């Protein structure tokens, strides 16, 4: 499955990653790559927990990225 991940750098320089379609699924890292690796693990654990509790797994979000010149 593919999930949209939002990554922002906070005021301390830490990269924070979250998955909008999985409420509360948030992780962080000192680098962008570390944040991506950590959120991947967080998603896996989140989905395993949903399945263990017989809860529905939210479908991945489909999106398009549009570039606008200004």
mmCIF file as Biopython writes it, N, C-alpha, C and O atoms, coordinates in Angstrom:
data_model
#
loop_
_atom_site.group_PDB
_atom_site.id
_atom_site.type_symbol
_atom_site.label_atom_id
_atom_site.label_alt_id
_atom_site.label_comp_id
_atom_site.label_asym_id
_atom_site.label_entity_id
_atom_site.label_seq_id
_atom_site.pdbx_PDB_ins_code
_atom_site.Cartn_x
_atom_site.Cartn_y
_atom_site.Cartn_z
_atom_site.occupancy
_atom_site.B_iso_or_equiv
_atom_site.auth_seq_id
_atom_site.auth_asym_id
_atom_site.pdbx_PDB_model_num
ATOM 1   N N  . UNK A ? 1  ? 0.831   -1.177 0.000   1.0 0.0 1  A 1 
ATOM 2   C CA . UNK A ? 1  ? 0.000   0.000  0.000   1.0 0.0 1  A 1 
ATOM 3   C C  . UNK A ? 1  ? 0.879   1.245  0.000   1.0 0.0 1  A 1 
ATOM 4   O O  . UNK A ? 1  ? 1.998   1.238  0.512   1.0 0.0 1  A 1 
ATOM 5   N N  . UNK A ? 2  ? 0.357   2.286  -0.572  1.0 0.0 2  A 1 
ATOM 6   C CA . UNK A ? 2  ? 1.063   3.555  -0.602  1.0 0.0 2  A 1 
ATOM 7   C C  . UNK A ? 2  ? 0.237   4.593  0.147   1.0 0.0 2  A 1 
ATOM 8   O O  . UNK A ? 2  ? -0.965  4.731  -0.082  1.0 0.0 2  A 1 
ATOM 9   N N  . UNK A ? 3  ? 0.896   5.317  1.041   1.0 0.0 3  A 1 
ATOM 10  C CA . UNK A ? 3  ? 0.236   6.374  1.797   1.0 0.0 3  A 1 
ATOM 11  C C  . UNK A ? 3  ? 0.976   7.684  1.593   1.0 0.0 3  A 1 
ATOM 12  O O  . UNK A ? 3  ? 2.201   7.712  1.468   1.0 0.0 3  A 1 
ATOM 13  N N  . UNK A ? 4  ? 0.212   8.765  1.560   1.0 0.0 4  A 1 
ATOM 14  C CA . UNK A ? 4  ? 0.793   10.102 1.436   1.0 0.0 4  A 1 
ATOM 15  C C  . UNK A ? 4  ? 1.434   10.471 2.767   1.0 0.0 4  A 1 
ATOM 16  O O  . UNK A ? 4  ? 0.821   10.314 3.823   1.0 0.0 4  A 1 
ATOM 17  N N  . UNK A ? 5  ? 2.659   10.959 2.715   1.0 0.0 5  A 1 
ATOM 18  C CA . UNK A ? 5  ? 3.392   11.375 3.902   1.0 0.0 5  A 1 
ATOM 19  C C  . UNK A ? 5  ? 3.741   12.853 3.750   1.0 0.0 5  A 1 
ATOM 20  O O  . UNK A ? 5  ? 4.288   13.270 2.729   1.0 0.0 5  A 1 
ATOM 21  N N  . UNK A ? 6  ? 3.422   13.633 4.770   1.0 0.0 6  A 1 
ATOM 22  C CA . UNK A ? 6  ? 3.782   15.046 4.785   1.0 0.0 6  A 1 
ATOM 23  C C  . UNK A ? 6  ? 5.000   15.212 5.674   1.0 0.0 6  A 1 
ATOM 24  O O  . UNK A ? 6  ? 5.034   14.692 6.789   1.0 0.0 6  A 1 
ATOM 25  N N  . UNK A ? 7  ? 5.996   15.929 5.189   1.0 0.0 7  A 1 
ATOM 26  C CA . UNK A ? 7  ? 7.223   16.145 5.949   1.0 0.0 7  A 1 
ATOM 27  C C  . UNK A ? 7  ? 7.470   17.645 6.070   1.0 0.0 7  A 1 
ATOM 28  O O  . UNK A ? 7  ? 7.450   18.382 5.084   1.0 0.0 7  A 1 
ATOM 29  N N  . UNK A ? 8  ? 7.703   18.071 7.304   1.0 0.0 8  A 1 
ATOM 30  C CA . UNK A ? 8  ? 8.025   19.469 7.563   1.0 0.0 8  A 1 
ATOM 31  C C  . UNK A ? 8  ? 9.217   19.520 8.505   1.0 0.0 8  A 1 
ATOM 32  O O  . UNK A ? 8  ? 9.388   18.646 9.355   1.0 0.0 8  A 1 
ATOM 33  N N  . UNK A ? 9  ? 10.027  20.537 8.349   1.0 0.0 9  A 1 
ATOM 34  C CA . UNK A ? 9  ? 11.148  20.736 9.256   1.0 0.0 9  A 1 
ATOM 35  C C  . UNK A ? 9  ? 10.699  21.731 10.322  1.0 0.0 9  A 1 
ATOM 36  O O  . UNK A ? 9  ? 10.234  22.825 10.001  1.0 0.0 9  A 1 
ATOM 37  N N  . UNK A ? 10 ? 10.840  21.344 11.609  1.0 0.0 10 A 1 
ATOM 38  C CA . UNK A ? 10 ? 10.400  22.236 12.672  1.0 0.0 10 A 1 
ATOM 39  C C  . UNK A ? 10 ? 11.468  23.282 12.987  1.0 0.0 10 A 1 
ATOM 40  O O  . UNK A ? 10 ? 12.533  23.303 12.369  1.0 0.0 10 A 1 
ATOM 41  N N  . UNK A ? 11 ? 11.170  24.143 13.953  1.0 0.0 11 A 1 
ATOM 42  C CA . UNK A ? 11 ? 12.065  25.254 14.272  1.0 0.0 11 A 1 
ATOM 43  C C  . UNK A ? 11 ? 13.422  24.806 14.822  1.0 0.0 11 A 1 
ATOM 44  O O  . UNK A ? 11 ? 14.379  25.580 14.811  1.0 0.0 11 A 1 
ATOM 45  N N  . UNK A ? 12 ? 13.508  23.562 15.304  1.0 0.0 12 A 1 
ATOM 46  C CA . UNK A ? 12 ? 14.770  23.024 15.809  1.0 0.0 12 A 1 
ATOM 47  C C  . UNK A ? 12 ? 15.553  22.257 14.741  1.0 0.0 12 A 1 
ATOM 48  O O  . UNK A ? 12 ? 16.623  21.717 15.022  1.0 0.0 12 A 1 
ATOM 49  N N  . UNK A ? 13 ? 15.023  22.209 13.526  1.0 0.0 13 A 1 
ATOM 50  C CA . UNK A ? 13 ? 15.696  21.523 12.434  1.0 0.0 13 A 1 
ATOM 51  C C  . UNK A ? 13 ? 15.349  20.044 12.320  1.0 0.0 13 A 1 
ATOM 52  O O  . UNK A ? 13 ? 15.893  19.346 11.464  1.0 0.0 13 A 1 
ATOM 53  N N  . UNK A ? 14 ? 14.452  19.562 13.170  1.0 0.0 14 A 1 
ATOM 54  C CA . UNK A ? 14 ? 14.032  18.157 13.134  1.0 0.0 14 A 1 
ATOM 55  C C  . UNK A ? 14 ? 12.963  17.996 12.060  1.0 0.0 14 A 1 
ATOM 56  O O  . UNK A ? 14 ? 12.086  18.848 11.920  1.0 0.0 14 A 1 
ATOM 57  N N  . UNK A ? 15 ? 13.034  16.906 11.302  1.0 0.0 15 A 1 
ATOM 58  C CA . UNK A ? 15 ? 12.042  16.621 10.267  1.0 0.0 15 A 1 
ATOM 59  C C  . UNK A ? 15 ? 10.908  15.809 10.894  1.0 0.0 15 A 1 
ATOM 60  O O  . UNK A ? 15 ? 11.145  14.759 11.492  1.0 0.0 15 A 1 
ATOM 61  N N  . UNK A ? 16 ? 9.682   16.300 10.753  1.0 0.0 16 A 1 
ATOM 62  C CA . UNK A ? 16 ? 8.506   15.646 11.311  1.0 0.0 16 A 1 
ATOM 63  C C  . UNK A ? 16 ? 7.678   15.113 10.145  1.0 0.0 16 A 1 
ATOM 64  O O  . UNK A ? 16 ? 7.355   15.848 9.212   1.0 0.0 16 A 1 
ATOM 65  N N  . UNK A ? 17 ? 7.340   13.825 10.211  1.0 0.0 17 A 1 
ATOM 66  C CA . UNK A ? 17 ? 6.573   13.179 9.146   1.0 0.0 17 A 1 
ATOM 67  C C  . UNK A ? 17 ? 5.253   12.685 9.710   1.0 0.0 17 A 1 
ATOM 68  O O  . UNK A ? 17 ? 5.211   12.124 10.805  1.0 0.0 17 A 1 
ATOM 69  N N  . UNK A ? 18 ? 4.174   12.893 8.962   1.0 0.0 18 A 1 
ATOM 70  C CA . UNK A ? 18 ? 2.873   12.394 9.388   1.0 0.0 18 A 1 
ATOM 71  C C  . UNK A ? 18 ? 2.092   11.859 8.197   1.0 0.0 18 A 1 
ATOM 72  O O  . UNK A ? 18 ? 2.337   12.233 7.050   1.0 0.0 18 A 1 
ATOM 73  N N  . UNK A ? 19 ? 1.146   10.974 8.498   1.0 0.0 19 A 1 
ATOM 74  C CA . UNK A ? 19 ? 0.326   10.337 7.475   1.0 0.0 19 A 1 
ATOM 75  C C  . UNK A ? 19 ? -1.121  10.781 7.697   1.0 0.0 19 A 1 
ATOM 76  O O  . UNK A ? 19 ? -1.772  10.292 8.621   1.0 0.0 19 A 1 
ATOM 77  N N  . UNK A ? 20 ? -1.640  11.698 6.871   1.0 0.0 20 A 1 
ATOM 78  C CA . UNK A ? 20 ? -2.975  12.239 7.088   1.0 0.0 20 A 1 
ATOM 79  C C  . UNK A ? 20 ? -4.094  11.192 7.149   1.0 0.0 20 A 1 
ATOM 80  O O  . UNK A ? 20 ? -5.055  11.369 7.898   1.0 0.0 20 A 1 
ATOM 81  N N  . UNK A ? 21 ? -3.988  10.123 6.386   1.0 0.0 21 A 1 
ATOM 82  C CA . UNK A ? 21 ? -5.066  9.133  6.366   1.0 0.0 21 A 1 
ATOM 83  C C  . UNK A ? 21 ? -4.978  8.143  7.530   1.0 0.0 21 A 1 
ATOM 84  O O  . UNK A ? 21 ? -5.865  7.306  7.697   1.0 0.0 21 A 1 
ATOM 85  N N  . UNK A ? 22 ? -3.903  8.234  8.345   1.0 0.0 22 A 1 
ATOM 86  C CA . UNK A ? 22 ? -3.754  7.380  9.526   1.0 0.0 22 A 1 
ATOM 87  C C  . UNK A ? 22 ? -3.606  8.302  10.737  1.0 0.0 22 A 1 
ATOM 88  O O  . UNK A ? 22 ? -2.485  8.638  11.117  1.0 0.0 22 A 1 
ATOM 89  N N  . UNK A ? 23 ? -4.713  8.714  11.345  1.0 0.0 23 A 1 
ATOM 90  C CA . UNK A ? 23 ? -4.666  9.684  12.448  1.0 0.0 23 A 1 
ATOM 91  C C  . UNK A ? 23 ? -3.712  9.261  13.563  1.0 0.0 23 A 1 
ATOM 92  O O  . UNK A ? 23 ? -3.767  8.136  14.060  1.0 0.0 23 A 1 
ATOM 93  N N  . UNK A ? 24 ? -2.840  10.190 13.940  1.0 0.0 24 A 1 
ATOM 94  C CA . UNK A ? 24 ? -1.890  9.924  15.006  1.0 0.0 24 A 1 
ATOM 95  C C  . UNK A ? 24 ? -0.625  9.240  14.566  1.0 0.0 24 A 1 
ATOM 96  O O  . UNK A ? 24 ? 0.263   9.016  15.389  1.0 0.0 24 A 1 
ATOM 97  N N  . UNK A ? 25 ? -0.505  8.897  13.296  1.0 0.0 25 A 1 
ATOM 98  C CA . UNK A ? 25 ? 0.703   8.229  12.787  1.0 0.0 25 A 1 
ATOM 99  C C  . UNK A ? 25 ? 1.714   9.314  12.430  1.0 0.0 25 A 1 
ATOM 100 O O  . UNK A ? 25 ? 1.687   9.882  11.338  1.0 0.0 25 A 1 
ATOM 101 N N  . UNK A ? 26 ? 2.615   9.586  13.392  1.0 0.0 26 A 1 
ATOM 102 C CA . UNK A ? 26 ? 3.597   10.661 13.263  1.0 0.0 26 A 1 
ATOM 103 C C  . UNK A ? 26 ? 4.955   10.131 13.702  1.0 0.0 26 A 1 
ATOM 104 O O  . UNK A ? 26 ? 5.039   9.326  14.629  1.0 0.0 26 A 1 
ATOM 105 N N  . UNK A ? 27 ? 6.009   10.576 13.043  1.0 0.0 27 A 1 
ATOM 106 C CA . UNK A ? 27 ? 7.363   10.214 13.443  1.0 0.0 27 A 1 
ATOM 107 C C  . UNK A ? 27 ? 8.272   11.378 13.099  1.0 0.0 27 A 1 
ATOM 108 O O  . UNK A ? 27 ? 7.820   12.391 12.566  1.0 0.0 27 A 1 
ATOM 109 N N  . UNK A ? 28 ? 9.553   11.234 13.403  1.0 0.0 28 A 1 
ATOM 110 C CA . UNK A ? 28 ? 10.497  12.317 13.123  1.0 0.0 28 A 1 
ATOM 111 C C  . UNK A ? 28 ? 11.889  11.758 12.914  1.0 0.0 28 A 1 
ATOM 112 O O  . UNK A ? 28 ? 12.133  10.570 13.127  1.0 0.0 28 A 1 
ATOM 113 N N  . UNK A ? 29 ? 12.798  12.620 12.497  1.0 0.0 29 A 1 
ATOM 114 C CA . UNK A ? 29 ? 14.187  12.229 12.311  1.0 0.0 29 A 1 
ATOM 115 C C  . UNK A ? 29 ? 15.066  13.454 12.201  1.0 0.0 29 A 1 
ATOM 116 O O  . UNK A ? 29 ? 14.583  14.554 11.933  1.0 0.0 29 A 1 
ATOM 117 N N  . UNK A ? 30 ? 16.356  13.264 12.406  1.0 0.0 30 A 1 
ATOM 118 C CA . UNK A ? 30 ? 17.316  14.366 12.302  1.0 0.0 30 A 1 
ATOM 119 C C  . UNK A ? 30 ? 17.549  14.758 10.843  1.0 0.0 30 A 1 
ATOM 120 O O  . UNK A ? 30 ? 17.949  15.886 10.558  1.0 0.0 30 A 1 
ATOM 121 N N  . UNK A ? 31 ? 17.297  13.820 9.915   1.0 0.0 31 A 1 
ATOM 122 C CA . UNK A ? 31 ? 17.405  14.097 8.483   1.0 0.0 31 A 1 
ATOM 123 C C  . UNK A ? 31 ? 16.096  13.692 7.818   1.0 0.0 31 A 1 
ATOM 124 O O  . UNK A ? 31 ? 15.284  12.972 8.398   1.0 0.0 31 A 1 
ATOM 125 N N  . UNK A ? 32 ? 15.908  14.164 6.604   1.0 0.0 32 A 1 
ATOM 126 C CA . UNK A ? 32 ? 14.707  13.793 5.850   1.0 0.0 32 A 1 
ATOM 127 C C  . UNK A ? 32 ? 14.660  12.275 5.630   1.0 0.0 32 A 1 
ATOM 128 O O  . UNK A ? 32 ? 13.605  11.655 5.767   1.0 0.0 32 A 1 
ATOM 129 N N  . UNK A ? 33 ? 15.803  11.689 5.291   1.0 0.0 33 A 1 
ATOM 130 C CA . UNK A ? 33 ? 15.866  10.243 5.054   1.0 0.0 33 A 1 
ATOM 131 C C  . UNK A ? 33 ? 15.520  9.468  6.323   1.0 0.0 33 A 1 
ATOM 132 O O  . UNK A ? 33 ? 14.808  8.466  6.265   1.0 0.0 33 A 1 
ATOM 133 N N  . UNK A ? 34 ? 16.022  9.930  7.465   1.0 0.0 34 A 1 
ATOM 134 C CA . UNK A ? 34 ? 15.715  9.263  8.725   1.0 0.0 34 A 1 
ATOM 135 C C  . UNK A ? 34 ? 14.232  9.376  9.061   1.0 0.0 34 A 1 
ATOM 136 O O  . UNK A ? 34 ? 13.629  8.415  9.539   1.0 0.0 34 A 1 
ATOM 137 N N  . UNK A ? 35 ? 13.643  10.536 8.817   1.0 0.0 35 A 1 
ATOM 138 C CA . UNK A ? 35 ? 12.214  10.726 9.061   1.0 0.0 35 A 1 
ATOM 139 C C  . UNK A ? 35 ? 11.389  9.797  8.171   1.0 0.0 35 A 1 
ATOM 140 O O  . UNK A ? 35 ? 10.401  9.219  8.625   1.0 0.0 35 A 1 
ATOM 141 N N  . UNK A ? 36 ? 11.791  9.652  6.908   1.0 0.0 36 A 1 
ATOM 142 C CA . UNK A ? 36 ? 11.073  8.755  5.993   1.0 0.0 36 A 1 
ATOM 143 C C  . UNK A ? 36 ? 11.182  7.298  6.442   1.0 0.0 36 A 1 
ATOM 144 O O  . UNK A ? 36 ? 10.197  6.561  6.406   1.0 0.0 36 A 1 
ATOM 145 N N  . UNK A ? 37 ? 12.352  6.893  6.857   1.0 0.0 37 A 1 
ATOM 146 C CA . UNK A ? 37 ? 12.536  5.533  7.340   1.0 0.0 37 A 1 
ATOM 147 C C  . UNK A ? 37 ? 11.696  5.289  8.598   1.0 0.0 37 A 1 
ATOM 148 O O  . UNK A ? 37 ? 11.061  4.243  8.734   1.0 0.0 37 A 1 
ATOM 149 N N  . UNK A ? 38 ? 11.698  6.253  9.507   1.0 0.0 38 A 1 
ATOM 150 C CA . UNK A ? 38 ? 10.945  6.112  10.748  1.0 0.0 38 A 1 
ATOM 151 C C  . UNK A ? 38 ? 9.438   6.092  10.511  1.0 0.0 38 A 1 
ATOM 152 O O  . UNK A ? 38 ? 8.721   5.337  11.167  1.0 0.0 38 A 1 
ATOM 153 N N  . UNK A ? 39 ? 8.948   6.913  9.579   1.0 0.0 39 A 1 
ATOM 154 C CA . UNK A ? 39 ? 7.503   6.925  9.330   1.0 0.0 39 A 1 
ATOM 155 C C  . UNK A ? 39 ? 7.081   5.641  8.631   1.0 0.0 39 A 1 
ATOM 156 O O  . UNK A ? 39 ? 5.962   5.170  8.835   1.0 0.0 39 A 1 
ATOM 157 N N  . UNK A ? 40 ? 7.951   5.071  7.815   1.0 0.0 40 A 1 
ATOM 158 C CA . UNK A ? 40 ? 7.631   3.783  7.177   1.0 0.0 40 A 1 
ATOM 159 C C  . UNK A ? 40 ? 7.422   2.723  8.248   1.0 0.0 40 A 1 
ATOM 160 O O  . UNK A ? 40 ? 6.464   1.953  8.185   1.0 0.0 40 A 1 
ATOM 161 N N  . UNK A ? 41 ? 8.314   2.679  9.231   1.0 0.0 41 A 1 
ATOM 162 C CA . UNK A ? 41 ? 8.155   1.732  10.332  1.0 0.0 41 A 1 
ATOM 163 C C  . UNK A ? 41 ? 6.888   2.019  11.124  1.0 0.0 41 A 1 
ATOM 164 O O  . UNK A ? 41 ? 6.183   1.093  11.524  1.0 0.0 41 A 1 
ATOM 165 N N  . UNK A ? 42 ? 6.591   3.306  11.354  1.0 0.0 42 A 1 
ATOM 166 C CA . UNK A ? 42 ? 5.388   3.690  12.103  1.0 0.0 42 A 1 
ATOM 167 C C  . UNK A ? 42 ? 4.125   3.246  11.363  1.0 0.0 42 A 1 
ATOM 168 O O  . UNK A ? 42 ? 3.172   2.778  11.987  1.0 0.0 42 A 1 
ATOM 169 N N  . UNK A ? 43 ? 4.115   3.391  10.042  1.0 0.0 43 A 1 
ATOM 170 C CA . UNK A ? 43 ? 2.960   2.961  9.243   1.0 0.0 43 A 1 
ATOM 171 C C  . UNK A ? 43 ? 2.766   1.454  9.376   1.0 0.0 43 A 1 
ATOM 172 O O  . UNK A ? 43 ? 1.644   0.983  9.561   1.0 0.0 43 A 1 
ATOM 173 N N  . UNK A ? 44 ? 3.858   0.699  9.280   1.0 0.0 44 A 1 
ATOM 174 C CA . UNK A ? 44 ? 3.763   -0.758 9.393   1.0 0.0 44 A 1 
ATOM 175 C C  . UNK A ? 44 ? 3.183   -1.173 10.741  1.0 0.0 44 A 1 
ATOM 176 O O  . UNK A ? 44 ? 2.305   -2.034 10.800  1.0 0.0 44 A 1 
ATOM 177 N N  . UNK A ? 45 ? 3.666   -0.570 11.820  1.0 0.0 45 A 1 
ATOM 178 C CA . UNK A ? 45 ? 3.170   -0.892 13.162  1.0 0.0 45 A 1 
ATOM 179 C C  . UNK A ? 45 ? 1.712   -0.467 13.312  1.0 0.0 45 A 1 
ATOM 180 O O  . UNK A ? 45 ? 0.915   -1.189 13.912  1.0 0.0 45 A 1 
ATOM 181 N N  . UNK A ? 46 ? 1.359   0.691  12.777  1.0 0.0 46 A 1 
ATOM 182 C CA . UNK A ? 46 ? -0.008  1.202  12.835  1.0 0.0 46 A 1 
ATOM 183 C C  . UNK A ? 46 ? -0.967  0.220  12.155  1.0 0.0 46 A 1 
ATOM 184 O O  . UNK A ? 46 ? -2.010  -0.129 12.707  1.0 0.0 46 A 1 
ATOM 185 N N  . UNK A ? 47 ? -0.596  -0.218 10.943  1.0 0.0 47 A 1 
ATOM 186 C CA . UNK A ? 47 ? -1.461  -1.137 10.201  1.0 0.0 47 A 1 
ATOM 187 C C  . UNK A ? 47 ? -1.553  -2.496 10.889  1.0 0.0 47 A 1 
ATOM 188 O O  . UNK A ? 47 ? -2.621  -3.108 10.900  1.0 0.0 47 A 1 
ATOM 189 N N  . UNK A ? 48 ? -0.444  -2.979 11.466  1.0 0.0 48 A 1 
ATOM 190 C CA . UNK A ? 48 ? -0.469  -4.243 12.209  1.0 0.0 48 A 1 
ATOM 191 C C  . UNK A ? 48 ? -1.417  -4.141 13.403  1.0 0.0 48 A 1 
ATOM 192 O O  . UNK A ? 48 ? -2.142  -5.090 13.704  1.0 0.0 48 A 1 
ATOM 193 N N  . UNK A ? 49 ? -1.413  -2.999 14.081  1.0 0.0 49 A 1 
ATOM 194 C CA . UNK A ? 49 ? -2.284  -2.795 15.235  1.0 0.0 49 A 1 
ATOM 195 C C  . UNK A ? 49 ? -3.756  -2.795 14.813  1.0 0.0 49 A 1 
ATOM 196 O O  . UNK A ? 49 ? -4.599  -3.385 15.489  1.0 0.0 49 A 1 
ATOM 197 N N  . UNK A ? 50 ? -4.059  -2.132 13.695  1.0 0.0 50 A 1 
ATOM 198 C CA . UNK A ? 50 ? -5.440  -2.127 13.201  1.0 0.0 50 A 1 
ATOM 199 C C  . UNK A ? 50 ? -5.907  -3.553 12.915  1.0 0.0 50 A 1 
ATOM 200 O O  . UNK A ? 50 ? -7.007  -3.945 13.305  1.0 0.0 50 A 1 
ATOM 201 N N  . UNK A ? 51 ? -5.072  -4.315 12.239  1.0 0.0 51 A 1 
ATOM 202 C CA . UNK A ? 51 ? -5.435  -5.689 11.901  1.0 0.0 51 A 1 
ATOM 203 C C  . UNK A ? 51 ? -5.580  -6.548 13.156  1.0 0.0 51 A 1 
ATOM 204 O O  . UNK A ? 51 ? -6.482  -7.383 13.224  1.0 0.0 51 A 1 
ATOM 205 N N  . UNK A ? 52 ? -4.714  -6.359 14.144  1.0 0.0 52 A 1 
ATOM 206 C CA . UNK A ? 52 ? -4.777  -7.144 15.385  1.0 0.0 52 A 1 
ATOM 207 C C  . UNK A ? 52 ? -6.061  -6.858 16.164  1.0 0.0 52 A 1 
ATOM 208 O O  . UNK A ? 52 ? -6.552  -7.718 16.895  1.0 0.0 52 A 1 
ATOM 209 N N  . UNK A ? 53 ? -6.603  -5.647 16.005  1.0 0.0 53 A 1 
ATOM 210 C CA . UNK A ? 53 ? -7.827  -5.266 16.710  1.0 0.0 53 A 1 
ATOM 211 C C  . UNK A ? 53 ? -9.061  -5.363 15.811  1.0 0.0 53 A 1 
ATOM 212 O O  . UNK A ? 53 ? -10.131 -4.858 16.151  1.0 0.0 53 A 1 
ATOM 213 N N  . UNK A ? 54 ? -8.896  -6.017 14.665  1.0 0.0 54 A 1 
ATOM 214 C CA . UNK A ? 54 ? -9.995  -6.193 13.703  1.0 0.0 54 A 1 
ATOM 215 C C  . UNK A ? 54 ? -10.655 -4.872 13.310  1.0 0.0 54 A 1 
ATOM 216 O O  . UNK A ? 54 ? -11.874 -4.789 13.160  1.0 0.0 54 A 1 
ATOM 217 N N  . UNK A ? 55 ? -9.835  -3.858 13.148  1.0 0.0 55 A 1 
ATOM 218 C CA . UNK A ? 55 ? -10.333 -2.554 12.713  1.0 0.0 55 A 1 
ATOM 219 C C  . UNK A ? 55 ? -10.030 -2.393 11.228  1.0 0.0 55 A 1 
ATOM 220 O O  . UNK A ? 55 ? -9.056  -2.957 10.729  1.0 0.0 55 A 1 
ATOM 221 N N  . UNK A ? 56 ? -10.855 -1.628 10.519  1.0 0.0 56 A 1 
ATOM 222 C CA . UNK A ? 56 ? -10.624 -1.464 9.081   1.0 0.0 56 A 1 
ATOM 223 C C  . UNK A ? 56 ? -9.343  -0.679 8.793   1.0 0.0 56 A 1 
ATOM 224 O O  . UNK A ? 56 ? -8.985  0.248  9.520   1.0 0.0 56 A 1 
ATOM 225 N N  . UNK A ? 57 ? -8.678  -1.066 7.736   1.0 0.0 57 A 1 
ATOM 226 C CA . UNK A ? 57 ? -7.470  -0.376 7.289   1.0 0.0 57 A 1 
ATOM 227 C C  . UNK A ? 57 ? -7.889  0.706  6.305   1.0 0.0 57 A 1 
ATOM 228 O O  . UNK A ? 57 ? -8.488  0.407  5.272   1.0 0.0 57 A 1 
ATOM 229 N N  . UNK A ? 58 ? -7.578  1.970  6.618   1.0 0.0 58 A 1 
ATOM 230 C CA . UNK A ? 58 ? -7.956  3.048  5.694   1.0 0.0 58 A 1 
ATOM 231 C C  . UNK A ? 58 ? -7.280  2.853  4.335   1.0 0.0 58 A 1 
ATOM 232 O O  . UNK A ? 58 ? -6.119  2.449  4.269   1.0 0.0 58 A 1 
ATOM 233 N N  . UNK A ? 59 ? -8.001  3.138  3.264   1.0 0.0 59 A 1 
ATOM 234 C CA . UNK A ? 59 ? -7.400  3.010  1.934   1.0 0.0 59 A 1 
ATOM 235 C C  . UNK A ? 59 ? -6.351  4.096  1.721   1.0 0.0 59 A 1 
ATOM 236 O O  . UNK A ? 59 ? -6.445  5.180  2.297   1.0 0.0 59 A 1 
ATOM 237 N N  . UNK A ? 60 ? -5.358  3.801  0.894   1.0 0.0 60 A 1 
ATOM 238 C CA . UNK A ? 60 ? -4.360  4.828  0.580   1.0 0.0 60 A 1 
ATOM 239 C C  . UNK A ? 60 ? -5.017  5.974  -0.189  1.0 0.0 60 A 1 
ATOM 240 O O  . UNK A ? 60 ? -6.059  5.800  -0.821  1.0 0.0 60 A 1 
ATOM 241 N N  . UNK A ? 61 ? -4.396  7.129  -0.123  1.0 0.0 61 A 1 
ATOM 242 C CA . UNK A ? 61 ? -4.919  8.313  -0.800  1.0 0.0 61 A 1 
ATOM 243 C C  . UNK A ? 61 ? -4.262  8.441  -2.164  1.0 0.0 61 A 1 
ATOM 244 O O  . UNK A ? 61 ? -3.048  8.291  -2.301  1.0 0.0 61 A 1 
ATOM 245 N N  . UNK A ? 62 ? -5.064  8.716  -3.149  1.0 0.0 62 A 1 
ATOM 246 C CA . UNK A ? 62 ? -4.535  8.976  -4.483  1.0 0.0 62 A 1 
ATOM 247 C C  . UNK A ? 62 ? -4.473  10.486 -4.661  1.0 0.0 62 A 1 
ATOM 248 O O  . UNK A ? 62 ? -5.395  11.198 -4.263  1.0 0.0 62 A 1 
ATOM 249 N N  . UNK A ? 63 ? -3.405  10.972 -5.248  1.0 0.0 63 A 1 
ATOM 250 C CA . UNK A ? 63 ? -3.279  12.408 -5.432  1.0 0.0 63 A 1 
ATOM 251 C C  . UNK A ? 63 ? -2.454  12.720 -6.671  1.0 0.0 63 A 1 
ATOM 252 O O  . UNK A ? 63 ? -1.773  11.862 -7.231  1.0 0.0 63 A 1 
ATOM 253 N N  . UNK A ? 64 ? -2.540  13.944 -7.063  1.0 0.0 64 A 1 
ATOM 254 C CA . UNK A ? 64 ? -1.746  14.458 -8.177  1.0 0.0 64 A 1 
ATOM 255 C C  . UNK A ? 64 ? -0.980  15.679 -7.670  1.0 0.0 64 A 1 
ATOM 256 O O  . UNK A ? 64 ? -1.463  16.416 -6.810  1.0 0.0 64 A 1 
ATOM 257 N N  . UNK A ? 65 ? 0.195   15.877 -8.203  1.0 0.0 65 A 1 
ATOM 258 C CA . UNK A ? 65 ? 0.971   17.063 -7.888  1.0 0.0 65 A 1 
ATOM 259 C C  . UNK A ? 65 ? 0.968   17.960 -9.119  1.0 0.0 65 A 1 
ATOM 260 O O  . UNK A ? 65 ? 1.298   17.528 -10.223 1.0 0.0 65 A 1 
ATOM 261 N N  . UNK A ? 66 ? 0.596   19.193 -8.910  1.0 0.0 66 A 1 
ATOM 262 C CA . UNK A ? 66 ? 0.503   20.143 -10.016 1.0 0.0 66 A 1 
ATOM 263 C C  . UNK A ? 66 ? 1.522   21.261 -9.797  1.0 0.0 66 A 1 
ATOM 264 O O  . UNK A ? 66 ? 1.593   21.853 -8.720  1.0 0.0 66 A 1 
ATOM 265 N N  . UNK A ? 67 ? 2.293   21.532 -10.818 1.0 0.0 67 A 1 
ATOM 266 C CA . UNK A ? 67 ? 3.283   22.606 -10.738 1.0 0.0 67 A 1 
ATOM 267 C C  . UNK A ? 67 ? 2.711   23.853 -11.367 1.0 0.0 67 A 1 
ATOM 268 O O  . UNK A ? 67 ? 2.161   23.810 -12.468 1.0 0.0 67 A 1 
ATOM 269 N N  . UNK A ? 68 ? 2.840   24.965 -10.668 1.0 0.0 68 A 1 
ATOM 270 C CA . UNK A ? 68 ? 2.340   26.250 -11.158 1.0 0.0 68 A 1 
ATOM 271 C C  . UNK A ? 68 ? 3.506   27.228 -11.201 1.0 0.0 68 A 1 
ATOM 272 O O  . UNK A ? 68 ? 4.220   27.385 -10.211 1.0 0.0 68 A 1 
ATOM 273 N N  . UNK A ? 69 ? 3.701   27.873 -12.316 1.0 0.0 69 A 1 
ATOM 274 C CA . UNK A ? 69 ? 4.750   28.868 -12.440 1.0 0.0 69 A 1 
ATOM 275 C C  . UNK A ? 69 ? 4.211   30.225 -12.054 1.0 0.0 69 A 1 
ATOM 276 O O  . UNK A ? 69 ? 3.158   30.654 -12.528 1.0 0.0 69 A 1 
ATOM 277 N N  . UNK A ? 70 ? 4.949   30.898 -11.182 1.0 0.0 70 A 1 
ATOM 278 C CA . UNK A ? 70 ? 4.544   32.260 -10.786 1.0 0.0 70 A 1 
ATOM 279 C C  . UNK A ? 70 ? 5.660   33.235 -10.983 1.0 0.0 70 A 1 
ATOM 280 O O  . UNK A ? 70 ? 5.498   34.422 -10.703 1.0 0.0 70 A 1 
#
